[in-house]
Amino acid sequence: MNLLYPTQLEDNSFRKDHTALTSVKALGLPRLLAMEELDILRLLTADPEVLAYRQEIFRDLKENPTLYDILKKLREYLADLRDLSQKRVATGSSTEDVLYSFGELKVFIDMILEITESVGHFRPQLTSRALIGLLDTMDKIRNDASFPEVKGYVDKILATLRFPRSVTLGVNLNARFEPYEVGVVSINNEYYIGGGLFSTMFGKTAADGGLRCNTPLVSGEAAASFSNAIYSVINADIARSLKKARSMMLAYIQNTVAELAVVYDDLNFILRGAEYVRDLEIRKVHTVLPEMGKSLVFHRLINPALLRKLSAGQIISNDVSFPEDSCILLITGPNSGGKSVYVKAVGIAVLTAQLGLPIAAVSGKMPVFTSVYYHFPAEDSADDSRLVEECKAMREILDGTDEHSLILMDESFSGTGSAEGAVIAEEVLKTIRHRRASAIYSTHLHELAARVPVLNEKSPKIVTLSAEYVSGRRTYRVIPTKPGGRSYAYEIARQYGLGFEENT
């Protein structure tokens, strides 16, 4: 059984290399989704059928809020089953093996009963093939003739052995009244009651039916040293009752329990995704499952990473659109004006969508990309300069770029002079355009923006945008603009009191 893939377990439709892993990490997805970067990379897909299969799950979760709590409870049961299974396999004791097997059966039966009963009132509303298939499997198990037999067996054992309250010990004495042998006489369902010497000698039980004894042998902290031996006795007694059915238990576990236990990792991803979406919606962020099509259009997209510092009302949303005859968006504008936030917002939206999750936008549609890369300023390494590191990273990206790729460039090639950086960037953009890939490039290389009219003599076109700057203030909106633009570095420096006044 698989909750994330309709037909197969492996999906190699999305390019998953070191550069893609770096992009996933740099865009902050592990923190947003509370997942390991390798798990995110593994689950990215470019298969439209897989995406539709997963979107059905998150649509059902949104339309049936109680489904989240039910799936969360199911994950808890599966976690207990996984833990018991691992302990059963690892134990070297046949007694513990039997006890863990019985524990698995008890948890499994409780899980089947609780989950199948919990979804009854809204199950007809579900549309997800994955969740319907999961519930059908659980119903099939519950309705199978062997299930009530196994449940009856578990109930019978529990009724016999539930809640032992005391252990009766027999102590053999020698001629000098010295103990030379101690053994368990019985395991009892009631506590013993302390009593005096004569009442103990002349009556084995009290008037109220409780067991009577002489002065307690051990009590309080001293009893701790006695615990291991008692636990061993109880376990051995239970195990003797269970060993007769050991082969039956193991067969049921290997066939029926294992069939459901394998969905734990899939369910964990679904719940992590649901928790991410629930957190966005609690913060009043609109989410939507994007439509998969030919063009990329997001309406009122936000960067959810900003929610770590800002409320949803403080975050400026932006529209993102690739016109039909273009494949590159070139963004210029003021420092700290929202260019990088815009680029990262697109990267987060595309990658979360290609996990099958909703995006932080009012509406959206996008093509299915086979590779998504985020290129950003590098640090100097022990062997190479910052510019060399950036060029090497871009080379790795371009090696696998085609018309189904999305490349996000954030201040790339800014580690050298602006004229030289603009030349390098222009060559890269020409390569991207030649391969019909899609790209968004935020930059301060205004020399490059000035070259756009010349570059647009060929198709596809480069569309120029700018981070808006009105009346000396940044609006954090990214809007279409003519080629050119300024960084407004001087104006921003003066705004923060860094302008030099000779008379001061």
Secondary structure as UniProt FT lines:
FT   HELIX           18..26
FT   TURN            27..28
FT   HELIX           29..33
FT   HELIX           37..43
FT   HELIX           48..63
FT   HELIX           66..90
FT   HELIX           94..118
FT   TURN            119..122
FT   HELIX           123..125
FT   HELIX           129..143
FT   HELIX           146..161
FT   STRAND          166..173
FT   TURN            175..176
FT   STRAND          179..188
FT   STRAND          192..194
FT   HELIX           197..202
FT   TURN            207..208
FT   STRAND          211..213
FT   HELIX           220..223
FT   HELIX           224..242
FT   HELIX           243..245
FT   HELIX           246..252
FT   HELIX           253..257
FT   HELIX           258..261
FT   TURN            262..263
FT   HELIX           264..282
FT   TURN            283..284
FT   STRAND          291..292
FT   STRAND          297..301
FT   HELIX           304..308
FT   HELIX           312..314
FT   STRAND          318..321
FT   TURN            324..325
FT   STRAND          326..332
FT   TURN            335..336
FT   HELIX           339..353
FT   TURN            354..356
FT   STRAND          363..366
FT   STRAND          371..375
FT   HELIX           386..399
FT   TURN            403..404
FT   STRAND          405..410
FT   TURN            412..413
FT   HELIX           418..434
FT   TURN            435..436
FT   STRAND          438..442
FT   HELIX           446..450
FT   HELIX           452..455
FT   TURN            456..457
FT   STRAND          461..470
FT   TURN            471..472
FT   STRAND          473..480
FT   HELIX           489..495
FT   TURN            496..497
FT   TURN            502..503
//
